[in-house]
Amino acid sequence: MNPALYINGQWQDGQGDEQLSPCDPSLGQVIARLQGASAQQIDLAVTAARQALGPWRSLSGSQRGHYLHSFAHELERRRSTLLELQMRNNGKPRHEASVDLDDAIATFTYYAGLAQQLDATPNREVPLSAPGFQAHCRAEALGVVGLIVPWNFPLVTSAWKIAPALAAGCTVVLKPSEVTPLIEQVYAEIAETLGLPPGVLNIVVGASTVGAALSAHPGLDKLSFTGSNPVGQKVMHSCAEHCRPVTLELGGKSPILVFEDCDLDQAVEWIIAGFCWNAGQMCSATSRLLVHEAIADSLLQRLTQALERLRVGNPQHQEVDMGPLTCEAQYRKVLDYFAIARDEGLVCLTGGEALAEPGWFVSPTVYDQVPGDSRLWREEIFGPVLCARRFSTEAEALALANDSAFGLVATVISADLARAERLAAALEVGHVWINSIQAVFVETSWGGTKGSGIGRELGPWGLAAYQSLKHVTRCLG
Ligand code: NAD
C-alpha cells in the first residue's frame, strides 16, 4: 500500500496527530492504520496546488479533457479492486459498488467533454443596448480549491468535485473522510500513472483537525464541502473569514409522496430503494413516506412483507440487498434513534433493532403514523429507517412534504402525470423524481434548498461552480 498522502506528485506518510483506523463494517474490524496530515503538510499541498495552477489552467480544454478521459479509463481498469474495496470498507453490496464506480466513470467522461467544449468559445460576445461599445465574457478557472467529502459515496462524491474542478482549470487539495480514506487513494494512483503534472491533484487524509485546517487555509480560492450540517456551518464560517466562495452539499430528510392511483408493488420497490440503498446512508434518502389514506394500510402491509424478505448481510460472502452501516458511530446513532422511537411510543411495523454481531448491521425499519413533532420525523437519521404518515388531499401532502428544515430531494408516485408535475413545481427541493428510482444523471444538477446546502454540482452548473466570470468591454470609437 502507498503512504497515505499525495502531495506535489509524491507519496508521503502523514505526520499529524490524527490516527485513522478504517474498518470492515461487516466484521467491525480495523483494516488499516494511517496517520493524518500535519498542518505543515496541508500547507505544502496548498502551495503545490498554487504552483501548479498557472501551467494547468493554461492548457487547452482539450488537453485537460484528455487527462479526464484517461481518469475514466483508469477507473474502469481498476474495477475489480474498487468493487472489493468499497464492499470491504463501506459495506456496499456488489451491485451498489458497481453503480458507484459507473457513476464516477460517467462523471470523468462527461467533464472531459465539457473541458473540450471550452476551447470552442473562450470568449462569448455579449450584445449591448448602448452603441459604440463591444463586450465579451470569459469563464476562467477559480483557482486553488479545497474539497472535503464524507464517507457514504467516496468514489462518487470525490468524482463530482475533482472532475469539474480539473476540467475548469482549477488545482485541487482533496480531503477524504477518515472513515474511508483508502478509496480515494485510487485517484492519486491514477494521477501518478497518467503523469498528471505534480500539484494539480493533492490528497491529504485526516479527520476534523485536518478538515478544519484545510478549510481555514488562506491559500484557497474556494472550498467545496459535502457532509453534515454542523460541520458545513463551521466550514462556511472559515470561508467567511476569507470572504471566499463555498459550495455546501449537506443533509436531508426527504419525502416520498405516494398517491392512491399508483401500482402498489412498483411503489413498494421505489420506497425501499429510497431508504435502504447504501443502508439508508444517503443524503437523498426519502425517509418520510406520505401515503394517501385510501391505500395506506395495504401499501404498508406489502412494504413490511417485502422488507422482511430483504437479504441483509456481509457483501463479501454472499449476494445481499443491504449491507451494514459503514462505521460504528453511525451504527450507534441509528440504535439511539431506535431508543428515541421507543421513548416516543412510535408504532414500529418492522425492524427497530440491531442484527446479529459481529458487524454494524441493523434491520430495515418502518414506523407508522409518526407525529410531525417526533425527532424521527424531523431529523436526518442516515440509516434504513422510514417514517410514515397518511394524507387525504394533494394540498395536505404538499404541506407535509415542505414542512422540513431540509430541501434536498423528493419523489412523487402517481399515475396522474399532471398532478405529479404540479407537485414537482411546488416542492421546495433541488431534485424531484416522478415515478422513478433515484436515478442521478451527470447531465442534471445536484444540490439542495433550505438547510440542504448552497450551490449545485453536476451538469454545466457543476463546472460553473469552479469558474469565475470576467467581462471585457471596449469602446469602438
Ligand atoms: P461530516 O460532516 O461528519 O464529515 C464530512 C467531512 O468533513 C469529513 O471528511 C470530515 O473529516 C470533515 N470534517 C469534520 N470536521 C470538520 C471541520 N471542523 N472542518 C472541516 N472538515 C471537517 O459528515 P459525514 O458523517 O462524513 O457524512 C454524512 C453527512 O453528509 C450527512 O449529513 C449527509 O446527508 C451528508 N451528505 C450530503 C450529500 C449531498 O450531496 N448533499 C452527499 C453525501 C453526504
Residues whose N, C-alpha, C, O or C-beta is under 5 A from the ligand:
A	BS01	NAD	I148 V149 P150 W151 K175 P176 S177 E178 G206 A207 S208 G211 A212 S215 T226 G227 S228 N229 V231 K234 E249 L250 G251 G252 M282 C283 S452
